[in-house]
Amino acid sequence: MTERQKIEDRIQAIKQEISALGTMRKGSLSKQKRAWGKSYWHLSYYHRGKGHTAYICEEDIERVREELENYRRFQELCRMLIDYSLEAACLPGRQLNRGESRL
């Protein structure tokens, strides 16, 4: 198997893993405590340049944690996809797809 084919196989595997990810949510989850002792879950995140916060009820914590982990994994996979794509683009003898320009 050529180096190009190995890289293309890795790219396809990453794309499949991305498509298998479930619902995603970005941000950070923390448990806050009120002055009178009662605690609650707080999600904070930025989207389109604006800060947002949300209160998360106890029964949704596991689902929100999974969504946060899916988003982190998505970011990691995107970084890997870009790395492999750049590596493939730099290999000699690369064929251009229609509509693609050589930069």
N, C-alpha and C positions, 0 to 999 in steps of 0.2 A: 504494500500500500504506500502510495506516495505521501510526501509531507502535506501537499495540498489536500489530498483526500482525507487525511487524518484531521486536519483543521476543519474542513467542511463537515465531517462527521461530528466533531465537537460542537460546532455551531448549530447543527440540526438538533443535537441532544439538548443544548441549552434552550433552544426555541420550544422544544416539546415540554421541557420542565416549566418554562414560563407559562405556556398555555394550560398546564395542569394546576397552577396555583389557584387557590380559591379567592374569596373576597379579601381585599386589602384595605388597610387603614394605616395612615402614617401618624406619627406623634409619639408622645411618651405618656405612660400611665403611672400614676402615683397614688398612694393612699394618704389622704389628708386627715387631720384630726381637728375637730372644732374645739372651741374654748371650753365647752361643757363636757368634752370627753367623747362624744359620738364621732365615729370616723366615716369617711366616704371615699369613693374612687373618683379620680379626676384625670381626664384625658386632655392634653394640650398639644396643639399642632399649628403649623402655618400652612396656609393654602392660598396661592395666588397673591402672596405678599401680605396677607392679613393673618393675625393671630386668632385662634379659635380655642375655646375650651368647652368641655362637655362633662357632665356628671354621668358616671356609669354605675348602674345598679349592680348589686352583688351577683345576681344570677347571670349577668352578661359578661362577667370578668373573663372567663375562660375563652369565650368566643372572641372578645376584643383582643386578648393576648395572641390568639391564633392569627387574627387579621394583621396585627402589628408585626408578627413574625413573618407572615407572607409578604408584607411590604419590604421588610429588611432583606428577605431572600430574593425578591424581585430586583432590588437595587444591586445586590451582589451579582446576580445573573446578568443584568444589563452591563455591568462593568466587564464581566468575563466575555460577553458577546462582542463588545467593542474591541477588547484586546485581541481576540481571535480574528475578528474582521479586519483589523488593521494589519495583523500578521499575514493574513491571506492576501491582502492588497499589496503587500510588499514583496511577495514571492515572484520570482521571474516567470515569464511566460503566461501571465494571467490573461485570460480572455475577458474582454469587456462585454457586459450584457447590453442589449439594445437600450438606448436612452441614457447610458452611463458615460460620463466623461472621464478622461484620464487627467488627474490633477497632480 
